[in-house]
Amino acid sequence: MSRILVCSSESYGFLFPSIGIAKALEDRGHTVRLTTGASAEQLLINEGLVSLPWVCRTSQAFATRKWGKSAAIALQVKYIEAAAREFRPDIIVGQQFVIGALLAAQRLRVPIATLGMAIYLWPRSGEAGGWRQFLYDEYAKLVAGACQELGLRSCDPSKVFDAKLLVRGFPALEGESGGLPPQVQLVGPCLWEPEDDNADLERRLEEARSRGRPILYVQHGAFFHARHFWRDLLTAAERLEVEVYASISRMDSRVGDVPRNVIARRHISQRRIMKYASGVVSSGNTTVALGAAMAGVPSVIVPAGGEGPVIARRWNELGIAVILDSQSVTPRNMASAIHHILTDSQIRSRAEWIAAEGRDFAGWEHVCAAIEDLIASSDGDSYMAADLQGCLR
């Protein structure tokens, strides 16, 4: 069996799938350690997982809002290399936006599998322009800039695009998956959450369902410099016969007063709410988009940035989502979009079809097998040749 180091951002949307993968790998007999931010330490303890003592306790190296910052990347490299010096992993399992893991793996000459988003984000062969190209170019600039600023002369920025990329989707979502680069593999949604014994929430959901009122799940997320849709959503909710459950832990706008048919909480179990939801409103981040797709629930997506615009466009092409522009969303078009996903038979039928297509990818077999295959195909002596004395101090 192998020794596997999992490196994760501390945001739930990234941390939860990494925990799920770690637990599944342990169940298959592997020895797993995690490196992430200090805010995740208690959760890892609760789940019986071991975090390495180099977890970043005083900085925000693994905070999502710090991604791409050279100082955060430097700390990620430092902590991951320190963990590797002690643990000596056979492989690193990182994430697409934890750039420090990709650079540390290069410096250590350890194979790395990188967990990606709901679909492949970069341009395909022959494709140019658009948001995919913008993301690719910005990512390449960030990696090259970090290598130069930090003096990581042993790293080749272009090689981060050659690393094994585990996309959290399945063929029906990706479409022409035959056009993906050879290092890209579809491994399923990797959806995991801690057990949530919330009797009060369950009671409310059951009561809403017994009243025959549609339940709407909202995951606003961080919009940074884009216009938020929160106030437009609240006004729209007042006009509709719906009950809204909103998860607001990552929302970067003021919550304010909410109508009586809206419940806003820091965190609502997505696994629990999706069993009751008739529709989803989100910014199109990977975890909520996959949760809706796997549950057969149509969405209204108001993309703000990151992977959101790519996912929104693909979900719309598949006929399982309506897109609203964040700059032009109003209470009126928000209410209209919500009414559409709740009542249109075609969009609901398409969402159910996508969910059926994804069932074979619902477990952990695909992602674990991909990681094990990479270990088996790697040079077992490459890690021992790594110059650990050259680690960042």
C-alpha positions as a LaTeX table, in Angstrom:
\begin{tabular}{lrrr}
\hline
Residue & $x$ (\AA) & $y$ (\AA) & $z$ (\AA) \\
\hline
Met1 & 0.00 & 0.00 & 0.00 \\
Ser2 & 1.06 & 3.61 & $-0.59$ \\
Arg3 & 1.70 & 6.77 & 1.40 \\
Ile4 & $-0.46$ & 9.63 & 0.11 \\
Leu5 & $-0.25$ & 13.32 & 1.04 \\
Val6 & $-3.48$ & 15.26 & 0.37 \\
Cys7 & $-3.18$ & 19.06 & 0.15 \\
Ser8 & $-6.33$ & 21.17 & 0.29 \\
Ser9 & $-7.67$ & 24.66 & 0.53 \\
Glu10 & $-9.54$ & 25.13 & 3.82 \\
Ser11 & $-12.76$ & 26.30 & 2.16 \\
Tyr12 & $-15.49$ & 23.66 & 2.52 \\
Gly13 & $-16.07$ & 23.43 & $-1.23$ \\
Phe14 & $-12.49$ & 22.22 & $-1.65$ \\
Leu15 & $-11.85$ & 20.63 & 1.74 \\
Phe16 & $-14.89$ & 18.33 & 1.79 \\
Pro17 & $-14.04$ & 16.43 & $-1.43$ \\
Ser18 & $-10.43$ & 16.08 & $-0.24$ \\
Ile19 & $-11.64$ & 14.56 & 3.03 \\
Gly20 & $-13.90$ & 12.20 & 1.11 \\
Ile21 & $-10.98$ & 11.08 & $-1.06$ \\
Ala22 & $-8.69$ & 10.68 & 1.96 \\
Lys23 & $-11.23$ & 8.50 & 3.78 \\
Ala24 & $-11.85$ & 6.38 & 0.67 \\
Leu25 & $-8.11$ & 5.86 & 0.15 \\
Glu26 & $-7.69$ & 4.84 & 3.78 \\
Asp27 & $-10.53$ & 2.35 & 3.36 \\
Arg28 & $-8.50$ & 0.83 & 0.51 \\
Gly29 & $-5.52$ & 0.32 & 2.81 \\
His30 & $-3.39$ & 3.38 & 2.03 \\
Thr31 & $-1.73$ & 5.61 & 4.63 \\
Val32 & $-3.01$ & 9.18 & 4.17 \\
Arg33 & $-2.02$ & 12.51 & 5.69 \\
Leu34 & $-3.52$ & 15.94 & 5.01 \\
Thr35 & $-2.02$ & 19.41 & 4.87 \\
Thr36 & $-4.42$ & 22.35 & 4.94 \\
Gly37 & $-5.33$ & 25.42 & 6.98 \\
Ala38 & $-5.67$ & 25.43 & 10.76 \\
Ser39 & $-9.43$ & 26.06 & 10.63 \\
Ala40 & $-9.90$ & 22.51 & 9.31 \\
Glu41 & $-7.97$ & 20.77 & 12.08 \\
Gln42 & $-10.92$ & 19.94 & 14.37 \\
Leu43 & $-12.96$ & 18.58 & 11.47 \\
Leu44 & $-10.07$ & 16.30 & 10.49 \\
Ile45 & $-9.82$ & 15.06 & 14.07 \\
Asn46 & $-13.59$ & 14.43 & 14.15 \\
Glu47 & $-13.29$ & 12.37 & 10.97 \\
Gly48 & $-10.38$ & 10.31 & 12.31 \\
Leu49 & $-7.90$ & 11.77 & 9.83 \\
Val50 & $-4.35$ & 12.87 & 10.58 \\
Ser51 & $-3.20$ & 16.38 & 9.69 \\
Leu52 & 0.50 & 17.01 & 9.67 \\
Pro53 & 1.87 & 19.37 & 12.32 \\
Trp54 & 2.95 & 21.83 & 9.65 \\
Val55 & $-0.63$ & 22.97 & 9.20 \\
Cys56 & $-0.48$ & 26.74 & 8.72 \\
Arg57 & $-1.60$ & 28.11 & 12.08 \\
Thr58 & $-0.84$ & 31.81 & 11.80 \\
Ser59 & $-1.19$ & 32.66 & 8.11 \\
Gln60 & $-3.88$ & 32.05 & 5.50 \\
Ala61 & $-1.76$ & 30.11 & 3.03 \\
Phe62 & $-4.61$ & 27.71 & 2.28 \\
Ala63 & $-7.43$ & 30.28 & 2.38 \\
Thr64 & $-9.32$ & 30.46 & $-0.90$ \\
Arg65 & $-9.26$ & 34.27 & $-0.95$ \\
Lys66 & $-5.44$ & 34.15 & $-0.88$ \\
Trp67 & $-5.12$ & 31.88 & $-3.89$ \\
Gly68 & $-2.64$ & 33.11 & $-6.49$ \\
Lys69 & $-0.82$ & 35.38 & $-4.02$ \\
Ser70 & 2.94 & 34.74 & $-4.11$ \\
Ala71 & 3.25 & 34.91 & $-0.32$ \\
Ala72 & 0.55 & 32.26 & 0.12 \\
Ile73 & 2.08 & 30.05 & $-2.58$ \\
Ala74 & 5.49 & 30.30 & $-0.89$ \\
Leu75 & 3.98 & 29.19 & 2.42 \\
Gln76 & 2.14 & 26.34 & 0.73 \\
Val77 & 5.42 & 25.11 & $-0.78$ \\
Lys78 & 7.16 & 25.46 & 2.58 \\
Tyr79 & 4.55 & 23.49 & 4.51 \\
Ile80 & 4.10 & 20.79 & 1.86 \\
Glu81 & 7.86 & 20.24 & 1.57 \\
Ala82 & 8.19 & 20.08 & 5.35 \\
Ala83 & 5.39 & 17.50 & 5.43 \\
Ala84 & 7.09 & 15.51 & 2.66 \\
Arg85 & 10.41 & 15.56 & 4.53 \\
Glu86 & 8.75 & 13.74 & 7.43 \\
Phe87 & 6.06 & 11.67 & 5.72 \\
Arg88 & 7.86 & 10.82 & 2.44 \\
Pro89 & 4.72 & 10.29 & 0.34 \\
Asp90 & 4.57 & 8.19 & $-2.81$ \\
Ile91 & 2.20 & 10.74 & $-4.33$ \\
Ile92 & 0.70 & 14.15 & $-3.62$ \\
Val93 & $-3.00$ & 14.74 & $-4.25$ \\
Gly94 & $-3.53$ & 18.48 & $-4.67$ \\
Gln95 & $-6.10$ & 20.84 & $-6.11$ \\
Gln96 & $-6.16$ & 22.90 & $-9.27$ \\
Phe97 & $-5.98$ & 26.18 & $-7.37$ \\
Val98 & $-3.49$ & 25.09 & $-4.69$ \\
Ile99 & $-0.55$ & 26.12 & $-6.83$ \\
Gly100 & 1.98 & 25.45 & $-4.06$ \\
Ala101 & 1.25 & 21.70 & $-4.26$ \\
Leu102 & 2.05 & 21.62 & $-7.98$ \\
Leu103 & 5.33 & 23.48 & $-7.48$ \\
Ala104 & 6.34 & 21.44 & $-4.43$ \\
Ala105 & 5.72 & 18.21 & $-6.36$ \\
Gln106 & 8.04 & 19.45 & $-9.12$ \\
Arg107 & 10.76 & 20.39 & $-6.68$ \\
Leu108 & 10.48 & 17.06 & $-4.86$ \\
Arg109 & 10.04 & 15.06 & $-8.05$ \\
Val110 & 7.01 & 13.36 & $-6.56$ \\
Pro111 & 4.04 & 12.45 & $-8.81$ \\
Ile112 & 0.98 & 14.59 & $-8.28$ \\
Ala113 & $-2.70$ & 14.13 & $-9.06$ \\
Thr114 & $-4.62$ & 17.41 & $-9.09$ \\
Leu115 & $-8.32$ & 17.54 & $-8.28$ \\
Gly116 & $-10.06$ & 19.84 & $-10.74$ \\
Met117 & $-13.49$ & 21.39 & $-11.11$ \\
Ala118 & $-16.86$ & 20.13 & $-12.37$ \\
Ile119 & $-15.68$ & 20.29 & $-15.98$ \\
Tyr120 & $-12.39$ & 20.85 & $-17.80$ \\
Leu121 & $-11.69$ & 24.58 & $-17.56$ \\
Trp122 & $-8.92$ & 25.16 & $-20.09$ \\
Pro123 & $-9.42$ & 25.61 & $-23.86$ \\
Arg124 & $-9.56$ & 22.43 & $-25.89$ \\
Ser125 & $-7.43$ & 21.87 & $-28.97$ \\
Gly126 & $-8.30$ & 24.45 & $-31.63$ \\
Glu127 & $-10.39$ & 26.53 & $-29.25$ \\
Ala128 & $-9.35$ & 30.15 & $-28.66$ \\
Gly129 & $-10.81$ & 33.16 & $-26.89$ \\
Gly130 & $-13.59$ & 33.27 & $-24.34$ \\
Trp131 & $-13.55$ & 32.74 & $-20.59$ \\
Arg132 & $-11.64$ & 29.43 & $-20.79$ \\
Gln133 & $-8.75$ & 31.12 & $-22.56$ \\
Phe134 & $-8.85$ & 34.00 & $-20.08$ \\
Leu135 & $-8.65$ & 31.57 & $-17.13$ \\
Tyr136 & $-5.80$ & 29.64 & $-18.75$ \\
Asp137 & $-3.78$ & 32.78 & $-19.48$ \\
Glu138 & $-4.31$ & 34.23 & $-15.99$ \\
Tyr139 & $-3.40$ & 30.93 & $-14.36$ \\
Ala140 & $-0.21$ & 30.64 & $-16.44$ \\
Lys141 & 0.77 & 34.21 & $-15.49$ \\
Leu142 & 0.20 & 33.53 & $-11.80$ \\
Val143 & 2.32 & 30.39 & $-11.80$ \\
Ala144 & 5.14 & 31.96 & $-13.82$ \\
Gly145 & 5.07 & 35.09 & $-11.67$ \\
Ala146 & 5.19 & 33.07 & $-8.45$ \\
Cys147 & 8.15 & 31.00 & $-9.69$ \\
Gln148 & 10.06 & 34.13 & $-10.64$ \\
Glu149 & 9.23 & 36.10 & $-7.50$ \\
Leu150 & 10.05 & 33.19 & $-5.17$ \\
Gly151 & 13.21 & 32.18 & $-7.04$ \\
Leu152 & 11.98 & 28.65 & $-7.73$ \\
Arg153 & 14.51 & 28.05 & $-10.49$ \\
Ser154 & 13.99 & 24.29 & $-10.46$ \\
Cys155 & 10.32 & 24.68 & $-11.43$ \\
Asp156 & 9.02 & 24.84 & $-14.99$ \\
Pro157 & 5.72 & 26.81 & $-14.88$ \\
Ser158 & 4.46 & 25.18 & $-18.08$ \\
Lys159 & 4.62 & 21.72 & $-16.51$ \\
Val160 & 1.72 & 22.45 & $-14.16$ \\
Phe161 & $-0.54$ & 21.92 & $-17.18$ \\
Asp162 & 1.00 & 18.46 & $-17.76$ \\
Ala163 & 0.12 & 17.16 & $-14.27$ \\
Lys164 & $-2.56$ & 14.49 & $-13.91$ \\
Leu165 & $-5.87$ & 16.36 & $-13.67$ \\
Leu166 & $-8.85$ & 14.65 & $-12.07$ \\
Val167 & $-11.96$ & 16.47 & $-13.29$ \\
Arg168 & $-14.94$ & 16.06 & $-10.96$ \\
Gly169 & $-17.42$ & 15.38 & $-13.73$ \\
Phe170 & $-18.66$ & 12.51 & $-15.88$ \\
Pro171 & $-19.10$ & 12.04 & $-19.65$ \\
Ala172 & $-22.61$ & 13.49 & $-19.95$ \\
Leu173 & $-21.46$ & 16.75 & $-18.32$ \\
Glu174 & $-18.24$ & 17.03 & $-20.28$ \\
Gly175 & $-19.68$ & 16.25 & $-23.69$ \\
Glu176 & $-16.94$ & 15.42 & $-26.16$ \\
Ser177 & $-14.65$ & 13.90 & $-23.54$ \\
Gly178 & $-12.59$ & 12.28 & $-26.30$ \\
Gly179 & $-11.18$ & 15.73 & $-26.99$ \\
Leu180 & $-9.64$ & 16.03 & $-23.54$ \\
Pro181 & $-5.84$ & 15.94 & $-23.16$ \\
Pro182 & $-4.43$ & 12.52 & $-22.18$ \\
Gln183 & $-3.52$ & 13.64 & $-18.64$ \\
Val184 & $-7.17$ & 14.54 & $-17.89$ \\
Gln185 & $-9.49$ & 11.96 & $-16.37$ \\
Leu186 & $-13.15$ & 12.18 & $-15.35$ \\
Val187 & $-13.53$ & 10.81 & $-11.82$ \\
Gly188 & $-17.02$ & 11.77 & $-10.68$ \\
Pro189 & $-18.26$ & 14.53 & $-8.36$ \\
Cys190 & $-16.41$ & 13.52 & $-5.15$ \\
Leu191 & $-19.24$ & 14.92 & $-3.02$ \\
Trp192 & $-18.75$ & 14.48 & 0.72 \\
Glu193 & $-20.03$ & 16.20 & 3.84 \\
Pro194 & $-19.73$ & 15.44 & 7.56 \\
Glu195 & $-22.71$ & 13.79 & 9.20 \\
Asp196 & $-25.28$ & 16.45 & 10.05 \\
Asp197 & $-27.89$ & 15.56 & 12.66 \\
Asn198 & $-30.00$ & 18.70 & 12.34 \\
Ala199 & $-33.46$ & 17.68 & 13.49 \\
Asp200 & $-34.81$ & 21.24 & 13.33 \\
Leu201 & $-33.84$ & 21.70 & 9.70 \\
Glu202 & $-35.23$ & 18.28 & 8.79 \\
Arg203 & $-38.53$ & 19.16 & 10.49 \\
Arg204 & $-38.79$ & 22.47 & 8.62 \\
Leu205 & $-38.10$ & 20.79 & 5.30 \\
Glu206 & $-40.68$ & 18.10 & 5.93 \\
Glu207 & $-43.28$ & 20.72 & 6.89 \\
Ala208 & $-42.57$ & 22.74 & 3.77 \\
Arg209 & $-42.95$ & 19.67 & 1.60 \\
Ser210 & $-46.22$ & 18.72 & 3.32 \\
Arg211 & $-47.56$ & 22.21 & 2.49 \\
Gly212 & $-46.72$ & 21.63 & $-1.16$ \\
Arg213 & $-44.48$ & 24.69 & $-1.37$ \\
Pro214 & $-41.41$ & 24.31 & $-3.62$ \\
Ile215 & $-38.08$ & 24.47 & $-1.77$ \\
Leu216 & $-35.32$ & 26.58 & $-3.25$ \\
Tyr217 & $-31.70$ & 26.10 & $-2.20$ \\
Val218 & $-29.47$ & 29.17 & $-2.52$ \\
Gln219 & $-25.69$ & 29.19 & $-2.37$ \\
His220 & $-24.59$ & 32.76 & $-3.03$ \\
Gly221 & $-20.84$ & 32.42 & $-2.64$ \\
Ala222 & $-18.24$ & 35.15 & $-2.91$ \\
Phe223 & $-18.71$ & 37.68 & $-5.71$ \\
Phe224 & $-15.60$ & 39.79 & $-5.03$ \\
His225 & $-15.93$ & 42.81 & $-7.36$ \\
Ala226 & $-19.00$ & 41.59 & $-9.25$ \\
Arg227 & $-22.52$ & 42.72 & $-8.41$ \\
His228 & $-24.27$ & 40.48 & $-5.83$ \\
Phe229 & $-27.69$ & 38.96 & $-6.51$ \\
Trp230 & $-28.77$ & 38.60 & $-2.86$ \\
Arg231 & $-31.17$ & 41.55 & $-2.59$ \\
Asp232 & $-32.72$ & 40.75 & $-5.99$ \\
Leu233 & $-33.26$ & 37.17 & $-4.82$ \\
Leu234 & $-34.94$ & 38.26 & $-1.59$ \\
Thr235 & $-37.34$ & 40.57 & $-3.41$ \\
Ala236 & $-38.12$ & 37.83 & $-5.93$ \\
Ala237 & $-38.74$ & 35.32 & $-3.12$ \\
Glu238 & $-41.41$ & 37.61 & $-1.63$ \\
Arg239 & $-43.31$ & 37.41 & $-4.93$ \\
Leu240 & $-43.18$ & 33.61 & $-5.22$ \\
Glu241 & $-44.89$ & 30.80 & $-3.35$ \\
Val242 & $-41.59$ & 29.18 & $-2.37$ \\
Glu243 & $-39.52$ & 28.49 & 0.73 \\
Val244 & $-35.88$ & 29.51 & 0.44 \\
Tyr245 & $-32.96$ & 27.98 & 2.33 \\
Ala246 & $-29.75$ & 29.94 & 1.85 \\
Ser247 & $-26.21$ & 28.94 & 2.79 \\
Ile248 & $-24.32$ & 32.20 & 3.35 \\
Ser249 & $-20.94$ & 31.29 & 4.88 \\
Arg250 & $-19.01$ & 32.48 & 1.82 \\
Met251 & $-21.27$ & 35.38 & 0.89 \\
Asp252 & $-19.31$ & 38.64 & 0.86 \\
Ser253 & $-22.26$ & 41.01 & 1.13 \\
Arg254 & $-24.51$ & 42.09 & 3.99 \\
Val255 & $-27.33$ & 39.64 & 4.78 \\
Gly256 & $-29.76$ & 42.24 & 6.14 \\
Asp257 & $-33.43$ & 41.57 & 6.82 \\
Val258 & $-34.97$ & 38.60 & 5.05 \\
Pro259 & $-38.61$ & 37.75 & 4.22 \\
Arg260 & $-40.47$ & 35.21 & 6.35 \\
Asn261 & $-40.16$ & 32.55 & 3.64 \\
Val262 & $-36.33$ & 32.77 & 3.62 \\
Ile263 & $-34.05$ & 30.96 & 6.07 \\
Ala264 & $-30.41$ & 32.09 & 5.92 \\
Arg265 & $-27.77$ & 30.08 & 7.77 \\
Arg266 & $-23.99$ & 29.99 & 7.67 \\
His267 & $-24.02$ & 26.41 & 6.47 \\
Ile268 & $-26.82$ & 24.16 & 5.27 \\
Ser269 & $-25.99$ & 20.56 & 4.51 \\
Gln270 & $-26.13$ & 20.28 & 0.72 \\
Arg271 & $-26.66$ & 16.54 & 0.93 \\
Arg272 & $-29.71$ & 17.10 & 3.15 \\
Ile273 & $-31.26$ & 20.02 & 1.27 \\
Met274 & $-30.91$ & 18.45 & $-2.18$ \\
Lys275 & $-33.30$ & 15.67 & $-1.15$ \\
Tyr276 & $-36.03$ & 18.31 & $-0.84$ \\
Ala277 & $-35.02$ & 21.05 & $-3.30$ \\
Ser278 & $-37.01$ & 21.74 & $-6.44$ \\
Gly279 & $-34.53$ & 24.36 & $-7.67$ \\
Val280 & $-31.11$ & 25.86 & $-6.94$ \\
Val281 & $-29.81$ & 29.41 & $-7.27$ \\
Ser282 & $-26.03$ & 29.79 & $-7.17$ \\
Ser283 & $-22.96$ & 31.44 & $-8.64$ \\
Gly284 & $-22.08$ & 28.19 & $-10.40$ \\
Asn285 & $-19.27$ & 26.98 & $-8.15$ \\
Thr286 & $-18.25$ & 23.37 & $-8.64$ \\
Thr287 & $-19.67$ & 21.74 & $-5.52$ \\
Val288 & $-23.19$ & 23.19 & $-5.67$ \\
Ala289 & $-23.37$ & 22.76 & $-9.46$ \\
Leu290 & $-22.44$ & 19.09 & $-9.12$ \\
Gly291 & $-24.78$ & 18.63 & $-6.17$ \\
Ala292 & $-27.70$ & 19.93 & $-8.22$ \\
Ala293 & $-26.72$ & 17.85 & $-11.26$ \\
Met294 & $-26.43$ & 14.63 & $-9.25$ \\
Ala295 & $-29.78$ & 15.29 & $-7.55$ \\
Gly296 & $-31.57$ & 16.04 & $-10.83$ \\
Val297 & $-32.40$ & 19.60 & $-9.74$ \\
Pro298 & $-32.36$ & 22.47 & $-12.29$ \\
Ser299 & $-30.53$ & 25.70 & $-11.48$ \\
Val300 & $-30.48$ & 29.44 & $-11.94$ \\
Ile301 & $-26.82$ & 30.43 & $-12.20$ \\
Val302 & $-25.52$ & 33.96 & $-11.74$ \\
Pro303 & $-21.80$ & 33.49 & $-12.43$ \\
Ala304 & $-19.34$ & 35.80 & $-10.70$ \\
Gly305 & $-15.93$ & 34.52 & $-11.78$ \\
Gly306 & $-13.59$ & 31.57 & $-11.44$ \\
Glu307 & $-15.12$ & 28.42 & $-12.89$ \\
Gly308 & $-18.65$ & 29.87 & $-12.67$ \\
Pro309 & $-18.97$ & 31.25 & $-16.22$ \\
Val310 & $-17.65$ & 28.01 & $-17.77$ \\
Ile311 & $-19.99$ & 25.83 & $-15.72$ \\
Ala312 & $-22.96$ & 28.16 & $-16.29$ \\
Arg313 & $-22.50$ & 28.04 & $-20.05$ \\
Arg314 & $-22.17$ & 24.23 & $-20.09$ \\
Trp315 & $-25.14$ & 23.67 & $-17.76$ \\
Asn316 & $-27.20$ & 25.97 & $-20.00$ \\
Glu317 & $-26.11$ & 24.04 & $-23.12$ \\
Leu318 & $-27.21$ & 20.83 & $-21.40$ \\
Gly319 & $-30.62$ & 22.38 & $-20.72$ \\
Ile320 & $-30.37$ & 22.10 & $-16.93$ \\
Ala321 & $-29.81$ & 25.75 & $-15.99$ \\
Val322 & $-30.87$ & 29.32 & $-16.74$ \\
Ile323 & $-28.12$ & 31.95 & $-16.76$ \\
Leu324 & $-28.56$ & 35.49 & $-15.41$ \\
Asp325 & $-25.88$ & 38.14 & $-15.84$ \\
Ser326 & $-24.79$ & 39.54 & $-12.47$ \\
Gln327 & $-24.70$ & 43.07 & $-13.88$ \\
Ser328 & $-28.26$ & 42.99 & $-15.19$ \\
Val329 & $-30.10$ & 40.73 & $-12.71$ \\
Thr330 & $-33.28$ & 42.27 & $-11.28$ \\
Pro331 & $-36.00$ & 40.99 & $-8.93$ \\
Arg332 & $-38.24$ & 40.57 & $-11.96$ \\
Asn333 & $-35.93$ & 38.45 & $-14.14$ \\
Met334 & $-34.79$ & 36.51 & $-11.06$ \\
Ala335 & $-38.41$ & 35.65 & $-10.23$ \\
Ser336 & $-39.04$ & 34.70 & $-13.86$ \\
Ala337 & $-35.98$ & 32.43 & $-13.97$ \\
Ile338 & $-36.93$ & 30.71 & $-10.71$ \\
His339 & $-40.51$ & 30.20 & $-11.93$ \\
His340 & $-39.12$ & 28.66 & $-15.13$ \\
Ile341 & $-36.91$ & 26.05 & $-13.44$ \\
Leu342 & $-39.73$ & 25.14 & $-11.05$ \\
Thr343 & $-42.43$ & 24.68 & $-13.68$ \\
Asp344 & $-40.88$ & 23.92 & $-17.08$ \\
Ser345 & $-41.17$ & 20.19 & $-17.80$ \\
Gln346 & $-38.33$ & 20.15 & $-20.34$ \\
Ile347 & $-35.65$ & 21.58 & $-18.05$ \\
Arg348 & $-36.75$ & 19.30 & $-15.23$ \\
Ser349 & $-36.66$ & 16.26 & $-17.52$ \\
Arg350 & $-33.15$ & 17.16 & $-18.70$ \\
Ala351 & $-31.97$ & 17.53 & $-15.10$ \\
Glu352 & $-33.34$ & 14.08 & $-14.23$ \\
Trp353 & $-31.58$ & 12.59 & $-17.27$ \\
Ile354 & $-28.24$ & 14.11 & $-16.24$ \\
Ala355 & $-28.66$ & 12.70 & $-12.73$ \\
Ala356 & $-29.29$ & 9.22 & $-14.15$ \\
Glu357 & $-26.17$ & 9.51 & $-16.32$ \\
Gly358 & $-24.07$ & 10.40 & $-13.30$ \\
Arg359 & $-25.05$ & 7.50 & $-11.06$ \\
Asp360 & $-22.15$ & 5.27 & $-12.11$ \\
Phe361 & $-19.75$ & 8.02 & $-11.02$ \\
Ala362 & $-21.39$ & 8.75 & $-7.65$ \\
Gly363 & $-18.91$ & 6.77 & $-5.54$ \\
Trp364 & $-15.17$ & 6.93 & $-4.95$ \\
Glu365 & $-14.00$ & 4.10 & $-7.19$ \\
His366 & $-13.04$ & 6.27 & $-10.16$ \\
Val367 & $-10.97$ & 8.82 & $-8.26$ \\
Cys368 & $-9.19$ & 6.23 & $-6.10$ \\
Ala369 & $-8.41$ & 4.07 & $-9.13$ \\
Ala370 & $-6.97$ & 7.09 & $-10.98$ \\
Ile371 & $-4.66$ & 7.90 & $-8.05$ \\
Glu372 & $-3.59$ & 4.27 & $-7.68$ \\
Asp373 & $-2.90$ & 3.99 & $-11.41$ \\
Leu374 & $-0.66$ & 7.06 & $-11.27$ \\
Ile375 & 1.29 & 5.59 & $-8.35$ \\
Ala376 & 1.70 & 2.29 & $-10.22$ \\
Ser377 & 2.96 & 4.02 & $-13.36$ \\
Ser378 & 5.45 & 6.29 & $-11.58$ \\
Asp379 & 9.14 & 5.67 & $-11.08$ \\
Gly380 & 9.46 & 4.37 & $-7.54$ \\
Asp381 & 12.99 & 5.77 & $-7.19$ \\
Ser382 & 12.15 & 9.32 & $-8.30$ \\
Tyr383 & 11.19 & 10.50 & $-4.84$ \\
Met384 & 14.40 & 9.20 & $-3.25$ \\
Ala385 & 16.36 & 11.27 & $-5.76$ \\
Ala386 & 14.65 & 14.49 & $-4.69$ \\
Asp387 & 16.87 & 17.13 & $-3.09$ \\
Leu388 & 15.01 & 17.64 & 0.17 \\
Gln389 & 17.89 & 19.75 & 1.47 \\
Gly390 & 16.79 & 22.37 & $-1.05$ \\
Cys391 & 13.37 & 22.84 & 0.53 \\
Leu392 & 12.19 & 26.33 & 1.30 \\
Arg393 & 13.03 & 27.46 & 4.83 \\
\hline
\end{tabular}
